[in-house]
Amino acid sequence: MSKPAVERWFERGLFVSRWLLAPFYLGLVFALVGLLVVFGRELWGELSHLLTMRPQDGVLMALSLIDLSLAGNLVVIVTLAGYENFVAKITSADPADRPDWMGTVDFSGLKMKVIASIVAISAVALLRVFLDLAEPDSTLDRSKLIWLIALHLTFVVSGLLLAVMDFVAARAETHHGHGGPRDVI
């Protein structure tokens, strides 16, 4: 028995509406360009006094650049995996150029990659603050440091809770068969 025309039209409209997400992913590409500009400006600013840099300054420079590259990686992962999961598959001219993780990161995996990247970015930022504290002219107050540590620990605990929730959901799916949507969050 076939569906009524109104129902088919409505379902087709819902399915096509996924393309409304495409501008979001294009916006993320612009954000990636912005991060590249910031990265270049940071690199140029640091290289201009490379020969007079103390070891701590070199470490802080590296941490800043690592922080920006982690943010860029996160934008690429969310852009490509999100587009493939919610809009359409990406077909590249040369399959050898396609990263191994593309097409294999589902919504649950995407959540875990996002929280792992946030934890890594937070850890780099916290390490930068600790290196600043070692400086004799450091003006960081204790309450700010406590808030930064608390925020980092919040990210870590959130990541652990997401991993536990995904583990429990996967076990429930294994025991009860494939019944309903797994990724609600």
WOGIMO-V982889 format. One record per run of one state. SS is the DSSP state (alpha for helix, beta for strand, coil for the rest). FROM is the first residue (numbers start at 1). TO is the last residue. Records with the same first field share a line. If there is no record, write none. Layout:
BEGIN
SS=FROM-TO + FROM-TO
END
This chain:
BEGIN
coil=1-4 + 48-49 + 53-54 + 87-94 + 98-106 + 134-141 + 177-185
alpha=5-47 + 50-52 + 55-86 + 95-97 + 107-133 + 142-176
END
